[in-house]
């Protein structure tokens, strides 16, 4: 199984776990004074896509009252720390990538100009 399939399975497992706890991950839980969608607490950037229901669901399951999130590096850089036993929350970072095309015998496929062919 490749890494993207693992990610799809993790997201599916998170949604199923929320549903089994009678939480509907795509319905926004009401939190007075909080943004409409989860946001990064430092940058103010709003999360989008599958991260919205994942973070809503995690906040609801953990009893968090805030929809503002930080990543591990941001916590460390601001002088905070993660307590032993704390668990991370799944969030998906998507960055399109181009890869060289590899032939059947493992060699890089070249275009007519002799440059490696790439695919998205």
C-alpha positions in Angstrom: 0.0 0.0 0.0 1.4 3.4 -0.9 1.5 6.4 1.4 -1.5 8.1 -0.2 -3.7 5.0 0.3 -2.6 5.0 4.0 -3.7 8.6 4.3 -7.1 7.9 2.7 -7.5 5.0 5.2 -6.5 7.2 8.2 -9.1 9.9 7.1 -11.7 7.2 6.6 -11.0 5.7 10.0 -11.3 9.2 11.7 -14.7 9.8 10.1 -15.9 6.3 11.1 -14.7 6.8 14.7 -16.5 10.1 14.9 -19.7 8.5 13.6 -19.5 5.6 16.0 -19.4 8.2 18.8 -22.6 9.8 17.4 -20.6 12.8 16.2 -21.3 14.1 12.7 -17.9 15.4 11.6 -19.2 17.6 8.8 -21.5 19.6 11.0 -19.9 22.6 12.8 -20.1 22.4 16.6 -21.0 25.8 18.0 -18.3 27.5 19.9 -19.0 31.1 21.0 -16.5 33.6 19.6 -14.7 31.0 17.5 -14.1 31.3 13.7 -16.5 29.5 11.4 -13.8 27.1 10.3 -10.6 25.9 12.2 -7.7 28.2 11.8 -4.0 28.3 12.6 -3.5 30.2 15.8 -0.3 31.9 14.7 -0.8 32.6 11.0 -4.5 33.2 11.1 -4.8 31.0 8.0 -8.0 29.0 7.8 -7.9 25.3 7.2 -9.8 24.0 4.2 -10.9 20.7 2.6 -11.0 17.5 4.7 -9.1 19.3 7.5 -12.3 21.2 8.5 -14.3 18.1 9.5 -11.2 16.4 10.9 -10.4 19.3 13.2 -14.0 19.9 14.2 -14.4 16.2 15.1 -11.1 16.1 17.0 -12.0 19.2 19.0 -15.4 17.8 19.8 -14.0 14.4 20.9 -11.3 16.0 23.0 -13.6 18.6 24.6 -11.6 21.5 23.2 -13.3 24.9 23.3 -11.2 26.5 20.6 -10.9 26.0 16.8 -7.4 27.4 16.7 -4.6 25.0 16.1 -0.8 24.9 16.0 1.6 22.4 14.6 4.4 20.9 16.7 7.1 23.2 15.3 5.0 26.3 16.0 4.4 25.1 19.6 8.1 24.6 20.1 9.1 27.9 18.4 6.8 29.9 20.7 8.3 28.4 23.8 5.6 25.8 24.4 5.9 22.1 24.8 3.8 19.0 24.2 3.2 17.0 27.4 4.1 13.4 27.5 1.3 11.2 26.4 -0.4 13.9 24.3 -1.6 12.8 20.9 -1.6 14.7 17.6 -4.6 15.4 15.5 -4.7 14.3 11.9 -4.5 17.2 9.4 -3.7 16.8 5.7 -1.1 18.9 3.9 -1.4 18.6 0.1 1.4 19.9 -2.1 1.3 18.9 -5.8 4.5 17.3 -6.9 6.1 16.4 -10.1 8.1 13.2 -10.5 10.4 11.9 -13.1 8.8 9.1 -15.3 10.6 5.8 -14.7 10.7 3.2 -17.4 10.0 -0.5 -17.0 13.6 -1.4 -16.2 14.0 1.5 -13.6 15.6 4.0 -15.9 14.5 7.7 -16.2 12.5 8.2 -19.4 13.8 11.1 -21.5 11.9 13.4 -23.9 13.0 14.2 -27.4 15.3 16.9 -26.1 17.0 14.5 -23.7 15.4 16.0 -20.6 13.7 13.7 -18.0 9.9 13.4 -18.5 7.9 14.5 -15.5 4.4 13.7 -14.3 2.2 15.3 -11.7 
